[in-house]
């Protein structure tokens, strides 16, 4: 692993401990402001965003950062004159609306080399704030770490089986296209189990831990370009899943081949084992109007 990537990984390990402490604060109050995605912000959203930004920009290898809470990329003070190449895109608290329900939420991040393009993604990871504090880091392989007794401990590497048992379908069902409804019903008919919390991190993490399955967030009538953001959520998890032996597509095309027009671009997305993704490809090869 290159030293710059290792430094970013270590920074997120530090941030994870600090954000986990923030989440233990009894206040889960909302602010009057909204983020760039139009979501009302929790105070802890803003705190986590600032905490990550400051620590990443303190690294000599980081050129800039962007997040779901920001309108544009924030560059380091002397980034134009330095040799820094990395741009880190992150969602500081994915699923933060679940905080008051005391369900697991997370942080997602992608490390890009020079430009914010899918092909420039060189490493990624995510943090799970749940019953236990964990972080998953993807570079050449997918490492699974857990924090306890005051230190991070490597539990091993994660690898998906060719076929799983979990079905995690996102989006409002009344707005699903017919072919997507048929796909979901087909999976249940095959014995797949419904596991969906409304948090991208815990749902995708569970599929990885259990060895396989499908997470889907399709295009819908109310969100024809999907809801999840490419740079902060979709691409980082696509990288993780591919490193773990799985696949990640938009229904037909590999997610890590998609273009980016704006830092807040979204896309339909499907993550899973090879068998589940093959079923998605078959379902989505039908008439697009279905």
Secondary structure, DSSP 8 states (H G I E B T S, - for coil): --HHHHHHHHHHHHHHHHHHHHHTSS---EEEEE-TTS-EEEHHHHHHHHHHHHHHHTSTTEEEEEETT-SS-EE-TTTTTS---EEEEEEEEETGGGGGGT--EEEEEEEEESSSSGGGEEEEEEEEESSSEEEEEESSSEEEEEEETTEEEEEEE----SS-SEEEE-S-GGG--HHHHHHHHHHHHTT-EE---S-HHHHHHHHHHHT-EEEEE---SS-TT-SSBIIIIIHHHHHHHHHTT-EEESSSSBGGG---SSTT-B--EEEE-HHHHHHHHHHTTS-TT-
